[in-house]
Amino acid sequence: MVDNRFATALVIGSVLALISAVYIAAAIGTDHWYEYRSQPSLFGMNSTEMLSNEEFDREDTDEYLYSRALFTYNGTIGLWRRCISKLKEGFWFKPPPEDVNQGSVCVTFSLKDQFTPKFKQIGNHNSGVDYVRTYLSRCQILLPFVSLAFMCFGALIGLCVCSCRTLYPAIGTGVLHLLAGICTLGTVVCFAANIELLHAKIQDLEPRPDGEYGWSFCLACVSAPLQLMAAALFIWAARTDRTEYSRMKAYRVA
């Protein structure tokens, strides 16, 4: 017989775990981790300096080129996709009106792009590998999937708890959710550090990067504490139930 306190803790922990799983999955699949805010200077920018849609669409586009496009065309970037909003092209004698509808151009990062080394000077392959940004980029890709894997294994253990008369296996669920929360928190830290290092390396670039973290990043930030709270509830319920069971057993023996 499970105490109502422990049953309530398990239910609340399960709800928190479910919400956090939805949040981190949505964050992985969307591209609004960072949103740039800038208007393209069509009159002052030379046509040779503008990145065409074909160049942006290419998977092998250099980091310098697509980063500059993100800064210029109100781009958004996520873990697996980058997008820009480009104005419709006008003629040399008649530029497009400012209120014309913008078209979104999105490109998905290939697995090869995700594991391509970053360089100390953006766009200069002869400047040497920047190992800090390289490993930060790889960690921000791998950690969210590791987090989801921990949560899936935790859910399987939770199903086993439902078929048992003891809550002690819920400690495994709590530990796995604790590891999942740490991985999600690591994803957020790695992404933020990678973005800040990128901006620090291209401070002299025109136009300068101006933006803010988007709602996808916020979902990941919210998911981490939800996973940690769920882990705390699972571990508390299992440990307390085990302690009271041991005390009751000792009382009966005495």
C-alpha positions in Angstrom: 0.0 0.0 0.0 1.5 3.3 -1.1 1.1 6.4 1.1 -0.9 9.2 -0.4 2.0 11.6 0.0 4.3 9.4 -2.1 1.7 8.8 -4.7 1.1 12.5 -5.0 4.8 13.1 -5.4 5.1 10.5 -8.1 2.2 12.0 -10.0 3.5 15.5 -9.8 7.0 14.2 -10.8 5.6 12.4 -13.8 3.7 15.5 -15.0 6.8 17.6 -14.6 8.9 15.0 -16.5 6.3 14.8 -19.3 6.2 18.6 -19.7 10.0 18.9 -19.7 10.3 16.1 -22.4 7.8 18.1 -24.6 9.8 21.3 -24.0 13.2 19.9 -24.8 11.8 18.0 -27.9 10.2 21.2 -29.2 13.5 23.1 -28.6 15.5 20.6 -30.5 13.2 20.7 -33.5 12.9 24.5 -33.8 15.3 27.2 -35.0 14.6 30.1 -32.6 17.4 29.6 -30.2 18.9 32.9 -31.2 17.1 35.7 -33.1 19.0 38.5 -34.8 17.4 41.9 -35.2 18.7 44.0 -38.1 17.4 45.6 -41.3 19.3 45.1 -44.5 20.8 48.3 -45.9 19.8 47.7 -49.5 20.9 51.2 -50.6 24.3 51.2 -48.9 25.3 47.6 -49.5 27.1 46.7 -52.6 25.4 43.9 -54.6 28.6 41.9 -54.6 28.5 41.8 -50.8 25.0 40.4 -50.6 24.7 36.7 -50.1 22.4 35.1 -52.7 19.7 32.5 -51.8 21.7 29.9 -53.7 24.8 30.5 -51.6 22.9 30.5 -48.4 21.1 27.2 -49.3 24.3 25.3 -49.9 25.2 22.9 -47.2 29.0 23.7 -47.6 28.5 27.4 -47.1 31.3 28.8 -45.0 30.4 29.8 -41.4 31.5 33.4 -42.1 29.1 33.7 -45.0 26.0 32.3 -43.4 26.7 34.1 -40.1 26.9 37.4 -42.0 23.6 36.6 -43.7 22.0 35.9 -40.3 23.2 39.3 -39.0 22.0 41.1 -42.1 18.7 39.5 -42.8 17.0 39.1 -39.4 18.1 35.5 -39.2 17.3 32.8 -36.6 19.5 29.9 -35.7 18.8 26.7 -33.9 20.6 23.4 -33.2 19.8 21.9 -36.5 18.6 24.8 -38.8 19.3 28.4 -39.8 16.8 30.8 -41.4 16.9 34.2 -42.9 14.2 36.6 -44.0 15.2 38.2 -47.3 13.4 41.0 -49.1 12.2 40.3 -52.6 14.8 41.5 -55.1 14.1 44.8 -57.0 15.6 46.4 -60.0 18.6 48.7 -60.1 16.3 51.6 -60.9 13.5 50.7 -58.5 14.3 49.0 -55.1 11.6 46.9 -53.5 9.3 48.8 -51.1 10.0 48.4 -47.4 6.6 46.9 -46.6 6.9 44.1 -49.2 6.4 40.6 -47.9 9.6 38.8 -46.8 10.4 35.3 -47.8 12.0 32.9 -45.3 14.9 30.8 -46.5 15.8 27.9 -44.2 18.7 25.5 -44.4 19.2 22.4 -42.2 22.6 21.7 -40.9 23.9 18.3 -42.1 25.5 15.9 -39.7 28.8 16.7 -41.4 28.3 20.4 -40.7 27.6 19.8 -37.0 31.0 18.0 -36.5 33.1 20.3 -38.8 35.9 21.9 -36.8 35.5 25.6 -36.0 38.5 27.9 -36.8 40.1 30.6 -34.7 39.4 33.2 -37.4 35.9 32.8 -38.8 36.1 31.8 -42.5 39.9 31.4 -42.4 40.7 27.7 -42.6 44.4 28.3 -42.2 44.1 30.0 -38.8 44.0 26.7 -36.9 41.2 24.9 -35.1 39.4 26.6 -32.3 38.9 23.5 -30.0 36.8 25.4 -27.5 34.1 26.3 -30.0 34.4 23.0 -31.8 33.6 20.9 -28.7 31.0 23.4 -27.5 29.2 22.9 -30.9 29.4 19.2 -30.6 28.2 19.1 -27.0 25.2 21.3 -27.8 24.1 18.8 -30.4 24.7 15.6 -28.5 23.6 16.5 -25.0 19.9 17.1 -25.7 19.6 13.7 -27.3 21.4 12.1 -24.3 18.9 14.0 -22.1 15.9 12.5 -23.9 17.5 9.0 -23.8 17.9 9.3 -20.0 14.3 10.4 -19.7 13.1 7.4 -21.8 15.0 4.9 -19.7 13.6 6.6 -16.6 10.1 6.2 -18.0 10.7 2.5 -18.5 11.8 2.1 -14.9 8.7 4.1 -13.9 6.6 1.5 -15.6 8.3 -1.2 -13.6 7.5 0.7 -10.4 3.8 0.6 -11.3 4.0 -3.2 -11.3 5.9 -3.5 -8.0 4.6 -3.0 -4.5 7.6 -0.9 -3.6 8.7 2.5 -4.7 12.4 1.8 -4.3 13.1 1.4 -8.1 11.9 5.0 -8.5 15.3 6.1 -7.3 16.6 4.9 -10.6 14.0 7.1 -12.4 15.0 10.0 -10.2 18.8 9.6 -10.9 18.2 9.3 -14.7 16.1 12.5 -14.6 18.8 14.2 -12.6 21.3 13.3 -15.3 18.8 14.4 -18.0 18.5 17.8 -16.3 22.3 18.2 -16.1 22.6 17.4 -19.8 19.8 19.9 -20.7 21.5 22.5 -18.6 24.8 21.7 -20.3 23.1 22.2 -23.7 22.0 25.7 -22.7 25.4 26.6 -21.4 27.2 25.3 -24.4 25.0 27.1 -26.9 25.1 30.4 -25.0 28.9 30.2 -24.7 29.3 29.3 -28.4 27.2 32.3 -29.5 29.0 34.7 -27.2 32.4 33.4 -28.5 31.2 33.8 -32.1 30.1 37.4 -31.5 33.4 38.2 -29.7 35.4 37.0 -32.7 33.5 39.1 -35.2 33.0 42.4 -33.4 34.6 44.3 -36.3 32.1 42.8 -38.8 29.6 45.1 -40.5 26.7 44.9 -39.8 27.4 44.1 -36.2 25.4 41.2 -34.7 22.4 42.4 -32.7 19.9 40.0 -31.3 18.5 38.1 -28.4 17.9 34.5 -27.3 14.7 33.2 -28.7 11.8 31.1 -27.4 13.4 27.8 -28.3 16.3 28.6 -26.0 13.8 29.6 -23.3 12.0 26.2 -23.6 15.3 24.4 -23.0 16.0 26.7 -20.0 12.7 25.9 -18.5 13.0 22.2 -19.3 16.2 21.8 -17.2 14.7 22.8 -13.8 11.6 20.8 -14.5 13.7 17.7 -14.9 15.6 18.5 -11.7 12.4 19.0 -9.8 11.0 15.7 -11.1 14.2 14.0 -10.1 14.0 15.4 -6.6 10.4 14.2 -6.2 11.1 10.7 -7.4 14.2 10.3 -5.2 12.4 11.7 -2.2 9.4 9.5 -2.6 11.5 6.4 -3.0 13.9 7.1 -0.2 11.2 8.1 2.3 9.0 5.1 1.5 12.0 2.8 1.9 12.9 4.4 5.3 9.3 4.1 6.6 9.1 0.5 5.4 12.3 -0.4 7.2 11.1 1.3 10.4 7.7 -0.5 10.2 9.5 -3.8 9.6 11.8 -3.3 12.6 8.8 -2.3 14.8 7.0 -5.6 13.9 10.1 -7.6 14.7 10.5 -5.9 18.0 
